[in-house]
Amino acid sequence: MQGKSIPQDLPVSSIPSDRAALLSSEFLEAIPDAIVAVDNDGMILQVNSQTEHLFGYRHGQLIGQTIEILVPARLRASHREHRASFAGSPRTRRMGAGLELKGRRRDGSEFDVEISLSPVSIGGSTLVLSAIRDVSDRKRIEEELRRANAELERRTTEEIGAYRARLAAIIDSSEDAIIGKDLDGTITAWNRGAERMYGYTPEEVIGKNISLLAEREDEIAKILERIRRGERITHYESVRVSRDGRRLQVSISISPIRNPSGEIVGASAIARDVTEQKRAEDRLRQAQKMEALGRLAGGLAHDFNNILGIVNACTELLKPRIEELSDTAQYVGNIRKAVDRGTSLTRQLLAFTRRSTLQPQLLDLHQHLHDVSKLIRPLMGDDVDIVIRTRCESAVIEIDPGQLDQIVLNLAVNARDAMPRGGKFLLETSLAEADEQFIEQHRPMRPGKYVTLAVSDTGSGMDAGTLSRIFEPFFTTKEMGKGTGLGLATVYAIVQQIGGYIWVDSELGSGTTFKLYLPNAEEKIGEQVTPAAEGVRRRDGTTVLVVEDDEIMLSLTRQLLESNGYSVLEAKDAKSAIEVTQSHPEKIDLLLTDVVMRAMNGPELVKEVRALHPGVKVVFMSGYTGELISQHQELEHEIPLLEKPFSRAALWKILDTALGQRG
């Protein structure tokens, strides 16, 4: 079975906090309608090329303008009122669909538009996406259809024939699907737009029931009942099935057809394919989920790293006191190992949003697989055999160890779920060189040397439909509460991030194999030179102001610094730090401060302290990861960041580097 390449446009990467950045051109261009993103004041933040084409403006002529530039002058006041009403009532679902208004082009011409409004929460702000479509053609056709019966009563036979021919030409010219049917649902008319959308020719469908397009037959019966009562249905959204089995999201308007006596004899439906728009909306919702989940993960990592920081500092202070007690020192070592595992866990927690600070290193894949197999052994259970096969002498890759653990862990979890009665879980390594012939069969791979990791199970396998979606974020076949749908999306994100590729083979009843191609890093072994150990000088008489809102961590940090000769001033928040600075007449050599604090953050505190002590050196510390911290735009890039939990050596080293040769 030919391997299936993962899709290249999955929104697995970390979500930018900037509002306009999230509304990427790739996302907006996927929607067939004109899309305008505005803030609560109606200012245009982003548009797609369809907007430029529809209204005649260039991109730069719209950004920063209010949305009313696209509305006729006489209607702008009422439009502002409607916009304010919509923005003033927070909504968590798509609203405002089917508003029929007038649009105004750059040349001043007006045309009929239909607008769908969608509230979007990004980075704590609420934006509104306006999906705008030109419905002039549809409105004209609807008017022609409404006038048809009245016109026919007053025309001769010859005129009727000509009129019908002209009407048929108008209907056939429409991009939308226009379908006529009687009150039993039998199709009586089928235009070229319907043929393009659904794939059936008129000969294949005229005389058949409209239910052949529907997913649910009872839906058609309910629609026809409303038509019999004389109702007109507008902007009805549903699912239709094309000739080749594709599920299409459609927006339909349905009107009764009357005979010359005024009796309702059928219905005329105008349908538009909105599948791509719906997919784009789903991608945006997934992006919002990823942003929210990333923020939650960042907060958890911060708190957890602060706790680990306290544990780690305690072990640093305990170690020299109990080194002579050989039977006790091992317990301190175990605590240190647990801290390291906890630190790795926070990186894994953030990996799928790419918010973690990565520490890639050269790894022997063979050795690492044996190590990680010990971790997944309890997870797999006694009825699953874990087998590792190495088909090459050396398998060196460059990756963050936590990321590699997460790849294997996520694939193991999926394998375990696919083998409820037990089976075999196989990890197999080999080498591959991607030449032109190989790439031809494995696009979009690039030429080069790869280490392959094949992860297989003897489980239930997957059908083609599931296989095509497994790397989508939030897609899961597990019942509610049993899976997040993020595991394989995370694997995809990590593999792509390190320049690798992944394929999957699976058939129902025959198990699954994930094959990862990871860049071979063996040639980098010679480049990795271990720097000579540099001694850290004692800093007797050097004064450090430590700002930390956790009292325990503040006390422990002071003790670690004092053990290398530092004189330490303490402050539990920015306000206290400023008071200490003002009351301390002597020189302060360095400010060691947390970044995220109440009332005043670290960068703001630095400005206040430097106003009183212009020459003060600064080191930031935080339980957040480096990438999250970098989102503080006011953060000075030259100021080093010490991430919690940190060791005594790391603390001394970063301060020593910041102070330079100063005593």
C-alpha positions as CSV (number, residue, x, y, z in Angstrom):
1,M,0.0,0.0,0.0
2,Q,1.4,3.4,-1.0
3,G,2.2,5.6,2.0
4,K,0.1,8.7,2.6
5,S,2.0,11.9,3.0
6,I,0.8,14.2,5.8
7,P,-1.0,17.4,4.7
8,Q,1.2,20.5,4.6
9,D,-1.3,23.1,5.7
10,L,-2.4,21.9,9.1
11,P,-2.6,24.7,11.7
12,V,-0.5,22.9,14.3
13,S,2.1,25.6,14.7
14,S,1.9,28.1,17.6
15,I,-0.7,30.8,17.2
16,P,0.5,34.4,17.1
17,S,-1.0,36.8,19.5
18,D,-1.2,39.6,17.1
19,R,-4.8,39.9,15.9
20,A,-4.1,40.5,12.2
21,A,-1.4,37.9,12.0
22,L,-3.8,35.1,12.9
23,L,-6.0,36.2,10.0
24,S,-3.3,35.0,7.6
25,S,-3.6,35.5,3.8
26,E,-3.6,31.7,3.5
27,F,-6.7,31.4,5.7
28,L,-8.6,34.3,4.1
29,E,-7.7,33.3,0.5
30,A,-9.2,29.9,1.2
31,I,-12.7,31.5,1.4
32,P,-14.4,32.1,-1.9
33,D,-16.3,35.2,-0.7
34,A,-14.9,38.6,0.0
35,I,-13.7,38.6,3.6
36,V,-13.2,41.8,5.7
37,A,-11.9,41.6,9.3
38,V,-12.7,44.6,11.5
39,D,-12.3,45.5,15.1
40,N,-15.0,46.8,17.5
41,D,-14.6,50.3,16.1
42,G,-15.2,49.1,12.5
43,M,-11.6,49.6,11.4
44,I,-10.5,47.2,8.7
45,L,-7.6,45.0,9.8
46,Q,-7.4,42.6,6.9
47,V,-9.0,41.7,3.6
48,N,-8.5,39.0,1.0
49,S,-8.0,39.4,-2.7
50,Q,-11.7,38.6,-3.4
51,T,-12.5,41.9,-1.5
52,E,-10.2,43.8,-3.8
53,H,-11.7,42.3,-6.9
54,L,-15.3,42.8,-5.7
55,F,-15.0,46.4,-4.6
56,G,-12.3,47.7,-6.8
57,Y,-9.9,48.8,-4.1
58,R,-6.3,47.8,-3.5
59,H,-5.3,46.1,-0.2
60,G,-3.5,49.2,1.1
61,Q,-6.5,51.5,0.3
62,L,-8.7,49.5,2.7
63,I,-6.5,48.7,5.7
64,G,-7.1,51.3,8.4
65,Q,-10.4,52.5,6.9
66,T,-13.7,51.9,8.5
67,I,-16.0,49.3,7.0
68,E,-18.5,51.9,5.9
69,I,-16.2,52.8,3.0
70,L,-17.8,49.8,1.3
71,V,-21.4,51.0,2.1
72,P,-23.4,53.6,0.1
73,A,-23.4,56.9,1.9
74,R,-27.1,57.0,2.4
75,L,-26.9,53.7,4.3
76,R,-23.8,54.3,6.5
77,A,-25.6,55.6,9.6
78,S,-27.9,52.5,9.8
79,H,-24.9,50.2,9.1
80,R,-22.9,51.8,12.0
81,E,-25.9,51.2,14.3
82,H,-26.2,47.6,13.2
83,R,-22.4,47.1,13.6
84,A,-22.4,48.6,17.1
85,S,-25.3,46.4,18.1
86,F,-23.6,43.3,16.9
87,A,-20.3,44.2,18.6
88,G,-22.0,45.1,21.8
89,S,-23.5,41.7,22.3
90,P,-20.8,39.1,22.7
91,R,-21.5,35.9,20.9
92,T,-19.7,32.6,20.9
93,R,-21.1,31.2,17.6
94,R,-21.6,32.3,14.1
95,M,-24.3,35.0,13.9
96,G,-25.7,37.5,11.5
97,A,-25.9,35.2,8.5
98,G,-28.1,36.2,5.5
99,L,-28.1,40.0,5.9
100,E,-29.1,41.4,2.5
101,L,-27.6,44.9,2.0
102,K,-26.1,47.2,-0.6
103,G,-22.4,47.4,-1.3
104,R,-20.6,50.3,-2.9
105,R,-17.6,49.9,-5.3
106,R,-14.7,52.3,-5.5
107,D,-16.3,53.8,-8.7
108,G,-19.4,54.6,-6.8
109,S,-21.6,51.9,-8.3
110,E,-23.9,50.0,-6.0
111,F,-24.8,46.3,-6.0
112,D,-26.7,43.7,-3.9
113,V,-24.7,41.8,-1.3
114,E,-25.3,39.2,1.3
115,I,-23.2,39.4,4.5
116,S,-22.5,36.8,7.1
117,L,-21.0,38.1,10.3
118,S,-18.8,35.9,12.6
119,P,-17.4,37.1,15.9
120,V,-13.8,35.9,16.5
121,S,-11.9,36.1,19.8
122,I,-8.1,36.6,19.3
123,G,-5.6,37.5,21.9
124,G,-8.3,38.8,24.3
125,S,-10.0,41.0,21.7
126,T,-13.1,40.3,19.7
127,L,-13.0,40.9,15.9
128,V,-15.8,40.5,13.4
129,L,-15.3,38.7,10.1
130,S,-17.7,39.8,7.4
131,A,-18.1,37.3,4.6
132,I,-19.5,39.3,1.6
133,R,-20.9,37.9,-1.6
134,D,-22.3,39.6,-4.7
135,V,-25.9,38.4,-5.0
136,S,-26.9,40.7,-7.9
137,D,-27.1,37.8,-10.3
138,R,-29.2,35.7,-7.9
139,K,-31.5,38.7,-7.1
140,R,-32.0,39.3,-10.8
141,I,-32.8,35.7,-11.5
142,E,-35.2,35.5,-8.5
143,E,-37.0,38.6,-9.8
144,E,-37.2,37.1,-13.3
145,L,-38.7,34.0,-11.8
146,R,-41.3,36.0,-9.8
147,R,-42.3,37.9,-12.9
148,A,-42.5,34.9,-15.1
149,N,-46.0,33.8,-14.2
150,A,-47.5,37.3,-14.5
151,E,-45.7,37.9,-17.8
152,L,-46.8,34.6,-19.3
153,E,-50.5,35.4,-18.8
154,R,-50.1,38.6,-21.0
155,R,-48.0,37.2,-23.8
156,T,-48.8,35.4,-27.1
157,T,-47.5,31.8,-27.7
158,E,-44.6,33.1,-29.8
159,E,-43.7,35.6,-27.1
160,I,-43.9,33.0,-24.4
161,G,-41.4,30.8,-26.3
162,A,-38.9,33.7,-26.7
163,Y,-39.4,34.7,-23.1
164,R,-38.7,31.2,-21.8
165,A,-35.6,30.9,-24.0
166,R,-34.3,34.2,-22.6
167,L,-35.1,33.1,-19.0
168,A,-33.4,29.7,-19.6
169,A,-30.2,31.5,-20.8
170,I,-30.2,33.7,-17.7
171,I,-30.6,30.7,-15.4
172,D,-27.9,28.8,-17.2
173,S,-25.4,31.6,-16.9
174,S,-25.6,31.6,-13.1
175,E,-22.6,30.3,-11.2
176,D,-25.0,29.0,-8.5
177,A,-27.1,25.8,-8.8
178,I,-30.7,26.6,-9.8
179,I,-33.0,23.6,-9.6
180,G,-36.8,23.4,-10.2
181,K,-38.9,20.7,-8.7
182,D,-42.6,19.9,-8.3
183,L,-44.3,19.5,-4.9
184,D,-43.4,15.8,-4.7
185,G,-39.7,16.7,-5.0
186,T,-39.3,15.5,-8.6
187,I,-36.6,17.5,-10.4
188,T,-38.0,19.5,-13.4
189,A,-35.2,21.9,-14.2
190,W,-31.4,21.7,-13.8
191,N,-29.0,24.5,-14.8
192,R,-25.3,24.3,-15.7
193,G,-24.4,25.7,-12.2
194,A,-26.1,22.6,-10.7
195,E,-24.3,20.3,-13.1
196,R,-20.9,21.9,-12.1
197,M,-21.7,21.7,-8.4
198,Y,-23.2,18.3,-8.1
199,G,-21.7,16.5,-11.1
200,Y,-25.0,15.2,-12.6
201,T,-26.1,16.1,-16.1
202,P,-29.7,17.2,-16.7
203,E,-30.4,13.9,-18.4
204,E,-29.3,12.0,-15.3
205,V,-31.5,13.9,-12.8
206,I,-34.6,15.4,-14.4
207,G,-37.5,13.2,-13.5
208,K,-35.8,11.9,-10.4
209,N,-36.4,13.0,-6.8
210,I,-34.4,15.8,-5.3
211,S,-33.7,13.5,-2.3
212,L,-30.9,11.9,-4.2
213,L,-28.8,14.9,-3.2
214,A,-29.7,14.9,0.4
215,E,-28.1,13.2,3.4
216,R,-31.4,13.1,5.2
217,E,-34.5,12.3,3.3
218,D,-36.8,13.7,6.0
219,E,-35.2,17.1,5.5
220,I,-36.6,17.4,1.9
221,A,-40.1,16.5,3.1
222,K,-40.1,19.3,5.7
223,I,-38.8,21.8,3.1
224,L,-41.6,20.9,0.6
225,E,-44.2,21.2,3.3
226,R,-43.2,24.7,4.0
227,I,-43.2,25.5,0.3
228,R,-46.8,24.1,0.1
229,R,-47.8,26.7,2.8
230,G,-46.4,29.4,0.6
231,E,-43.3,30.1,2.6
232,R,-40.0,31.3,1.1
233,I,-36.9,29.9,2.7
234,T,-33.7,32.0,2.6
235,H,-30.1,31.2,3.4
236,Y,-30.9,27.7,4.6
237,E,-27.6,25.8,5.2
238,S,-27.4,22.1,4.8
239,V,-25.3,19.2,3.4
240,R,-25.7,17.8,-0.1
241,V,-24.0,14.8,-1.7
242,S,-22.4,15.1,-5.1
243,R,-22.3,12.4,-7.8
244,D,-18.9,11.3,-6.7
245,G,-19.9,11.1,-3.1
246,R,-18.4,14.4,-1.8
247,R,-20.3,16.1,1.0
248,L,-20.9,19.7,0.1
249,Q,-21.9,22.4,2.5
250,V,-24.5,24.5,0.7
251,S,-26.5,27.7,1.3
252,I,-29.9,27.5,-0.3
253,S,-32.8,29.9,-1.0
254,I,-36.1,28.3,-2.0
255,S,-39.2,30.0,-3.4
256,P,-42.6,28.6,-4.3
257,I,-43.5,28.4,-8.1
258,R,-47.1,29.3,-8.9
259,N,-49.2,28.6,-12.0
260,P,-51.2,31.3,-13.8
261,S,-54.1,30.7,-11.3
262,G,-51.8,31.4,-8.4
263,E,-51.7,27.8,-7.2
264,I,-48.3,26.6,-5.8
265,V,-47.1,23.9,-8.2
266,G,-43.5,23.6,-7.3
267,A,-40.3,25.2,-5.9
268,S,-37.2,26.9,-7.3
269,A,-34.0,26.5,-5.3
270,I,-30.8,28.5,-5.7
271,A,-27.9,26.9,-4.0
272,R,-24.3,28.0,-3.4
273,D,-21.4,25.7,-2.4
274,V,-19.9,27.1,0.8
275,T,-17.7,24.1,1.6
276,E,-14.4,26.0,1.5
277,Q,-15.8,28.8,3.6
278,K,-16.9,26.3,6.2
279,R,-13.5,24.6,6.2
280,A,-11.8,27.9,6.6
281,E,-14.1,28.8,9.5
282,D,-13.3,25.4,11.1
283,R,-9.6,26.1,10.7
284,L,-10.0,29.5,12.4
285,R,-12.0,27.9,15.3
286,Q,-9.2,25.3,15.7
287,A,-6.6,28.1,15.7
288,Q,-8.5,29.8,18.4
289,K,-8.6,26.6,20.4
290,M,-4.9,26.2,19.9
291,E,-4.2,29.7,21.1
292,A,-6.4,29.3,24.2
293,L,-4.8,25.9,25.0
294,G,-1.4,27.4,24.5
295,R,-2.1,30.2,26.9
296,L,-3.4,27.6,29.5
297,A,-0.4,25.4,29.0
298,G,1.9,28.5,29.4
299,G,0.3,29.4,32.7
300,L,0.5,25.8,34.0
301,A,4.2,25.6,32.9
302,H,4.9,28.8,34.8
303,D,3.4,27.6,38.0
304,F,4.9,24.2,37.8
305,N,8.4,25.6,36.9
306,N,8.2,27.8,40.0
307,I,7.5,24.8,42.2
308,L,10.3,22.9,40.6
309,G,12.6,25.9,41.1
310,I,12.0,25.6,44.9
311,V,12.7,21.9,44.9
312,N,15.8,22.3,42.8
313,A,17.2,25.1,45.0
314,C,16.6,23.0,48.1
315,T,18.6,20.1,46.7
316,E,21.4,22.6,45.8
317,L,21.6,23.8,49.4
318,L,21.2,20.3,50.9
319,K,23.8,18.6,48.7
320,P,27.1,20.0,50.3
321,R,25.7,19.3,53.8
322,I,25.1,15.6,53.2
323,E,27.8,14.6,50.7
324,E,29.7,12.8,53.3
325,L,26.6,10.6,54.1
326,S,26.8,8.2,51.2
327,D,23.6,6.5,52.1
328,T,21.7,9.8,52.0
329,A,23.3,11.6,49.0
330,Q,21.5,9.2,46.6
331,Y,18.2,10.6,47.6
332,V,19.2,14.1,46.7
333,G,20.3,12.7,43.4
334,N,16.9,11.1,42.9
335,I,15.2,14.4,43.6
336,R,17.3,16.2,41.1
337,K,16.4,13.6,38.5
338,A,12.7,14.1,39.3
339,V,13.1,17.8,38.8
340,D,14.8,17.2,35.4
341,R,11.8,15.0,34.4
342,G,9.4,17.6,35.5
343,T,11.2,20.2,33.5
344,S,11.0,18.0,30.5
345,L,7.3,17.5,31.1
346,T,6.6,21.2,30.9
347,R,8.4,21.3,27.6
348,Q,6.3,18.4,26.3
349,L,3.1,20.2,27.6
350,L,4.0,23.2,25.3
351,A,5.4,21.3,22.4
352,F,2.3,21.0,20.2
353,T,1.9,24.8,20.3
354,R,5.6,25.4,19.8
355,R,5.7,27.6,22.8
356,S,8.4,25.6,24.5
357,T,12.1,26.6,24.6
358,L,13.8,23.8,22.7
359,Q,17.2,22.4,23.5
360,P,18.1,20.3,20.5
361,Q,21.2,18.0,20.8
362,L,22.8,15.1,19.0
363,L,21.2,11.9,20.2
364,D,21.9,8.2,19.5
365,L,18.4,7.1,18.5
366,H,19.2,3.5,19.4
367,Q,20.1,4.3,23.0
368,H,17.3,6.7,23.4
369,L,14.7,4.2,22.2
370,H,15.9,1.7,24.8
371,D,15.6,4.4,27.5
372,V,12.1,5.5,26.4
373,S,10.9,2.0,26.1
374,K,11.2,1.7,29.9
375,L,8.9,4.7,30.3
376,I,6.2,3.3,27.9
377,R,6.4,-0.3,29.3
378,P,3.8,0.4,32.1
379,L,1.6,2.3,29.6
380,M,1.4,-0.6,27.1
381,G,0.5,-3.3,29.6
382,D,1.7,-6.9,30.0
383,D,-0.2,-8.1,26.9
384,V,1.8,-6.0,24.4
385,D,5.3,-7.0,23.4
386,I,7.7,-4.0,22.8
387,V,10.3,-4.9,20.2
388,I,13.2,-2.7,19.1
389,R,15.1,-3.6,15.9
390,T,18.1,-1.7,14.8
391,R,19.1,-2.2,11.1
392,C,22.0,0.2,11.1
393,E,25.1,0.6,13.3
394,S,24.6,4.3,13.9
395,A,21.5,6.5,14.0
396,V,22.4,10.0,15.1
397,I,19.7,12.8,14.9
398,E,19.5,16.3,16.3
399,I,16.4,16.9,18.4
400,D,15.3,18.0,21.8
401,P,15.1,14.8,23.9
402,G,11.7,15.8,25.3
403,Q,10.4,16.1,21.8
404,L,11.6,12.6,20.8
405,D,10.1,11.2,24.0
406,Q,6.8,12.9,23.0
407,I,6.8,11.4,19.5
408,V,7.3,7.9,20.8
409,L,4.8,8.4,23.7
410,N,2.0,9.7,21.4
411,L,2.5,6.9,18.9
412,A,2.6,4.4,21.8
413,V,-0.7,5.7,23.2
414,N,-2.4,5.3,19.8
415,A,-1.0,1.8,19.3
416,R,-2.2,0.8,22.8
417,D,-5.8,2.0,22.0
418,A,-5.7,0.0,18.7
419,M,-4.7,-3.2,20.5
420,P,-7.3,-3.7,23.3
421,R,-6.5,-7.5,23.3
422,G,-2.8,-7.1,23.2
423,G,-0.3,-7.4,20.3
424,K,3.1,-6.2,19.3
425,F,4.6,-2.7,19.3
426,L,7.6,-2.5,17.1
427,L,10.2,0.3,16.9
428,E,12.6,-0.2,14.0
429,T,15.5,2.0,12.8
430,S,17.4,2.2,9.5
431,L,19.2,4.6,7.2
432,A,17.8,6.0,3.9
433,E,19.3,8.3,1.3
434,A,16.7,10.3,-0.7
435,D,17.8,10.4,-4.3
436,E,15.8,11.7,-7.2
437,Q,14.0,8.4,-7.7
438,F,13.1,8.1,-4.1
439,I,11.9,11.7,-3.9
440,E,9.7,11.1,-6.9
441,Q,7.8,8.5,-4.8
442,H,7.9,10.5,-1.5
443,R,7.2,14.1,-2.4
444,P,7.6,16.7,-0.9
445,M,10.8,15.2,0.6
446,R,14.1,16.8,-0.2
447,P,17.3,15.1,-1.2
448,G,19.6,14.0,1.7
449,K,20.5,11.4,4.2
450,Y,17.8,10.3,6.7
451,V,17.5,8.2,9.8
452,T,14.2,6.3,9.6
453,L,12.1,5.3,12.5
454,A,9.2,2.9,11.8
455,V,6.7,2.6,14.5
456,S,4.3,-0.3,14.0
457,D,1.5,-2.1,15.8
458,T,-0.6,-5.1,15.1
459,G,-3.9,-3.4,16.0
460,S,-7.2,-2.7,14.3
461,G,-5.9,-0.3,11.7
462,M,-7.7,2.5,10.0
463,D,-10.0,3.0,7.1
464,A,-9.2,5.5,4.3
465,G,-11.5,8.3,5.8
466,T,-9.8,8.2,9.2
467,L,-6.3,7.9,7.6
468,S,-6.9,11.1,5.7
469,R,-7.6,13.1,8.8
470,I,-5.4,11.7,11.6
471,F,-3.0,14.6,11.7
472,E,-5.7,17.2,12.0
473,P,-5.7,19.0,15.4
474,F,-8.8,18.0,17.5
475,F,-9.7,15.1,15.2
476,T,-10.2,11.9,17.2
477,T,-12.2,8.7,16.7
478,K,-12.3,8.1,20.5
479,E,-15.5,8.7,22.5
480,M,-16.0,12.0,24.3
481,G,-13.6,12.5,27.1
482,K,-11.2,9.7,26.0
483,G,-9.0,11.8,23.6
484,T,-8.1,15.3,22.7
485,G,-7.2,14.8,19.1
486,L,-3.8,16.5,19.7
487,G,-1.5,13.6,19.9
488,L,-0.7,12.9,16.3
489,A,-1.0,16.6,15.5
490,T,1.8,17.1,18.0
491,V,3.9,14.3,16.3
492,Y,3.4,16.0,12.9
493,A,4.4,19.4,14.3
494,I,7.6,18.1,15.9
495,V,8.7,16.1,12.8
496,Q,8.1,19.0,10.5
497,Q,9.8,21.4,12.9
498,I,13.1,19.5,12.8
499,G,13.0,19.2,9.0
500,G,11.6,15.6,8.8
501,Y,8.8,13.9,7.1
502,I,6.2,11.3,8.1
503,W,4.1,8.7,6.2
504,V,1.5,6.3,7.5
505,D,0.3,2.9,6.1
506,S,-2.8,1.3,7.6
507,E,-5.6,-1.0,6.6
508,L,-8.5,-2.2,8.7
509,G,-7.6,-5.3,10.5
510,S,-3.9,-5.2,9.5
511,G,-2.4,-2.7,11.9
512,T,-0.6,0.6,11.3
513,T,2.9,1.8,10.6
514,F,4.1,5.3,11.0
515,K,7.4,5.9,9.2
516,L,9.4,8.9,10.2
517,Y,12.3,10.3,8.1
518,L,14.5,12.4,10.4
519,P,17.6,14.2,9.1
520,N,20.8,12.3,9.6
521,A,23.1,14.3,11.9
522,E,26.1,12.0,12.1
523,E,28.3,14.5,10.2
524,K,27.7,17.0,13.0
525,I,29.4,14.9,15.7
526,G,32.8,16.4,14.9
527,E,31.3,19.9,15.0
528,Q,30.0,19.5,18.5
529,V,32.9,20.6,20.6
530,T,32.5,20.6,24.4
531,P,33.6,24.0,25.7
532,A,36.3,24.0,28.3
533,A,34.9,24.3,31.8
534,E,35.1,27.9,32.9
535,G,35.4,28.8,36.5
536,V,32.9,31.2,38.1
537,R,34.7,33.8,40.2
538,R,33.5,34.6,43.7
539,R,31.6,37.8,43.9
540,D,32.4,39.1,47.4
541,G,31.0,42.5,47.9
542,T,28.9,42.5,44.7
543,T,25.3,43.6,45.4
544,V,22.3,42.0,43.8
545,L,18.7,43.1,44.1
546,V,16.5,40.0,43.8
547,V,12.8,40.5,43.0
548,E,10.7,37.4,43.4
549,D,7.0,37.2,44.4
550,D,7.3,33.7,45.9
551,E,8.7,34.0,49.4
552,I,10.3,30.6,49.5
553,M,11.9,31.0,46.2
554,L,13.2,34.4,47.2
555,S,14.8,33.1,50.3
556,L,16.4,30.1,48.5
557,T,17.8,32.3,45.7
558,R,19.3,34.6,48.3
559,Q,21.0,31.7,50.0
560,L,22.4,30.4,46.7
561,L,23.8,33.8,45.9
562,E,25.3,34.4,49.3
563,S,27.1,31.1,49.0
564,N,29.2,32.7,46.3
565,G,29.8,35.9,48.2
566,Y,27.1,38.1,46.8
567,S,25.4,40.7,49.0
568,V,21.7,40.3,48.5
569,L,18.8,42.8,48.7
570,E,15.3,41.3,48.6
571,A,12.0,42.5,47.3
572,K,8.7,40.6,46.9
573,D,7.3,42.8,44.1
574,A,8.2,45.8,41.9
575,K,6.8,48.3,44.4
576,S,9.0,46.9,47.1
577,A,12.0,46.8,44.7
578,I,11.7,50.5,44.0
579,E,11.5,51.3,47.7
580,V,14.6,49.2,48.3
581,T,16.4,51.0,45.5
582,Q,15.4,54.4,46.8
583,S,16.5,53.6,50.3
584,H,19.8,52.0,49.4
585,P,22.5,54.7,49.1
586,E,25.2,52.4,47.9
587,K,25.8,50.9,44.5
588,I,23.5,48.1,43.2
589,D,25.5,46.0,40.7
590,L,22.8,43.8,39.3
591,L,19.0,43.4,39.3
592,L,17.7,39.8,39.2
593,T,14.0,40.1,38.6
594,D,11.0,38.0,37.7
595,V,9.4,39.0,34.4
596,V,5.7,38.5,35.1
597,M,4.5,40.3,38.3
598,R,1.4,42.0,39.5
599,A,0.9,45.8,39.0
600,M,4.3,46.3,37.3
601,N,6.2,43.7,35.2
602,G,9.9,43.2,35.0
603,P,10.7,45.4,32.0
604,E,8.8,48.3,33.6
605,L,10.8,47.8,36.8
606,V,14.1,47.9,34.9
607,K,13.3,51.4,33.6
608,E,12.5,52.6,37.2
609,V,15.7,51.1,38.7
610,R,17.9,52.3,35.9
611,A,16.6,55.8,36.5
612,L,18.2,55.6,40.0
613,H,21.1,53.4,39.2
614,P,22.0,53.9,35.5
615,G,24.8,51.4,35.4
616,V,22.9,48.5,36.9
617,K,23.2,45.1,35.1
618,V,20.0,43.1,34.6
619,V,19.1,39.4,34.4
620,F,15.5,38.3,34.0
621,M,14.2,35.0,35.5
622,S,10.9,33.3,34.9
623,G,8.9,30.1,35.1
624,Y,7.6,30.9,31.6
625,T,9.5,29.6,28.6
626,G,11.7,31.8,26.5
627,E,9.3,32.1,23.6
628,L,6.4,33.1,25.8
629,I,8.6,35.7,27.5
630,S,9.6,37.1,24.1
631,Q,6.0,38.1,23.4
632,H,6.6,41.0,25.8
633,Q,7.5,43.5,23.1
634,E,9.1,45.9,25.7
635,L,11.5,43.2,26.8
636,E,15.1,44.2,25.8
637,H,16.7,41.4,23.8
638,E,20.2,42.0,25.2
639,I,19.0,41.2,28.8
640,P,19.6,37.5,29.5
641,L,16.8,35.2,30.7
642,L,17.3,32.6,33.4
643,E,14.5,30.0,33.2
644,K,13.2,28.2,36.2
645,P,14.0,25.7,37.6
646,F,17.7,26.6,37.6
647,S,20.7,25.1,39.2
648,R,23.2,26.9,41.5
649,A,25.8,26.6,38.7
650,A,23.4,28.1,36.1
651,L,22.5,31.0,38.4
652,W,26.2,31.8,39.1
653,K,27.1,31.5,35.5
654,I,24.5,33.8,34.0
655,L,25.2,36.5,36.6
656,D,28.9,36.1,36.1
657,T,28.4,36.6,32.3
658,A,26.1,39.6,32.9
659,L,28.6,41.3,35.3
660,G,31.6,40.6,33.1
661,Q,34.9,41.6,34.8
662,R,33.1,43.8,37.4
663,G,33.8,42.9,41.0
